[in-house]
């Protein structure tokens, strides 16, 4: 019954997410509604970590291959993608490298700074 | 014979998973970043379908189950976030500053390069949401007057690329902090990047999951502003 219980919780949050996605006029996907609600439920203790953890970890562990069907779908838009493929690829490559680097460097700089402050506090305490 | 195989309810599922396992084996044999399992399995799958002249819709109808699991898997990203909640709270400033910087960088770089390549506003709007999760990105693109099917392709290419280059980027720029790695993956490469972050560790996974939400919302707010500068 452990798995049945876990699957029911996860499907229930997915279902509520889907319903909210349809009802509310916000561009928030079903999965993100479900994520926020599950997180709130875990924080408030409505759902215990052990109620969702095993099945949840199974889904997270297999998540990468869930993108294959959507990625293969690119083959069905090749006729409109080919004419702009080169600028698209260059823009995506440059932009993705830039975003990843900027995000990581900003985070590292602030983390290093606050790390030093905490170390100072501990030293004076 | 061929019909019986490709019309099976499990054809797309077994093909995708088998090629993914093959791709993981290839990756662990050669250890090259370019041999990213998601990229390799996708290309092998496209080649397989094209060679045997199998329409995408036939494959899709039996591979759709994998796609179906994406929403519950996204919901489960709450699990690493919950486990790392204290770390999230303790580093709120770094988290939000980094995601905001990354999101602005994404929009500006697309805008500037789009102008450099003298792409039409339609194409620029198509790529503006390239770094956010598909479900949000489609809505943003539509709202901004982009071509939604191309946005989806752009988002997926971005995700695979981010998943592929992350470890090299972290090495080149000496990024060692798991929080910084997770934020960078989620902000630049949405859920596909998060799948990589989860492989790196739980802290990375939690930070990346949060970045999907925050970067997605920021992009929804900022794209109309950027878009209004396009004349």
Interface residues (C-beta under 8 A of the other chain):
Chain A: X10 X11 X13 X14 X17 X18 X27 X28 X29 X30 X31 X32 X34 X35 X36 X38 X39 X42 X43 X49 X52 X53 X55 X56 X57 X59 X60 X61 X62 X63 X64 X65 X66 X67 X68 X69 X70 X71 X72 X73 X74 X75 X76 X77 X80 X81 X84 X87 X88 X89 X90 X91 X92 X93 X94 X95 X96 X97 X98 X99 X100 X101 X102 X103 X104 X105 X106 X107 X108 X110 X111 X114
Chain B: X12 X16 X17 X19 X20 X37 X38 X41 X42 X45 X46 X49 X50 X56 X57 X59 X60 X63 X64 X66 X67 X69 X70 X71 X72 X73 X74 X75 X76 X77 X78 X79 X80 X81 X82 X83 X85 X91 X93 X94 X95 X97 X98 X99 X101 X102 X103 X105 X106 X109 X110 X113 X114 X117 X119 X123 X127 X130 X131 X133 X134 X135 X136 X139 X140 X143 X147 X149 X150 X152 X153 X154 X156 X157 X158 X159 X160 X161 X162 X163 X165 X166 X169 X170 X173 X175 X177 X179 X180 X181 X183 X184 X185 X187 X188 X189 X191 X192 X194 X195 X196 X198 X199 X205 X209 X211 X212 X213 X216 X217 X220
